[in-house]
């Protein structure tokens, strides 16, 4: 690997390694030394790119939140009417719950960190605000908030259940919340 100024992707590799490490071992296991080793960068470059562990965690989780918002956008931007929007929400629940286990773990790690440390709530609030904004393109703000919570809850339940519910239950829940049941 390149070093120093000839390594323009070093920062991105460190952030990716941080998310990989959190997915494998949790936030509690994050250290400069472990992340540098996982990213294949000199330990000293950690403090060059990040002011500390909190800076590293905030940036890594921001990158992750951006990824999940892109998943929301992928599904919701295709909808051109209310029925398609409800279908997109259903698809989103199933895509997230059947998607990479890594994403589920990272989501829960961020939520746990935000529950323990209020300074991380700003990050989760920004993420939820962006998700709701995408939903508000198709639903009123109150319904968008309820659907956002439904997406989170059903995704978690489907991902962790040994016999996940079928698509029909998701469709019914989306319809009830959006007022078409």
C-alpha positions, 0 to 999 in steps of 0.5 A: 500500500502507498504511504504518506501523501501518495495514499489519498484513500487512507482516510476512507480505508480507516473509516471502512475499517472502523465500520468493519471492526464495529460490526465484528467486535462492537464499539467498545473494541475500537482503538486507534491501534486496532483500526490502524492494523485493520486498515493497514495504515501506520498508527500515527496516521490515525491522529493525523486524520481524526482528533480522537476516537469520538471523531473517528466514530462520528465520521464512520457512523455518518458514512454508514447513515449516508449508506442507509439513506441511499437505500431509502432513496433507492426505494422511495425515489421510484414511487410516483404515487401513494400506492407505489410509495406504500409498495416502496416502504414494504420493499424497504422493510424486506430489503433491510431485514434480508440485507447484510447482517453487518448493516443490522449490527452497525445500526444497533451499535449506533443506537446503543451508543446514542442511548448511552452517550447523548452527544451521538443522538445528534447523529441519529437525529440527523439520520432519522430526519433525512429518512423522514424527509424522504418519506414526506415526499409521499406521506404527511409528516405524522404518517412519515414519522410513524412509517419510519418507526415501523420500518425500523421495528419491522426490519429488526423483528424480521431480521432477528426472528427465527420465522420472519413474518411474510410480505403480507403482514408488512403490506397490511402494517404499511396500509394501516399506518398510511390510512388505506387499510 
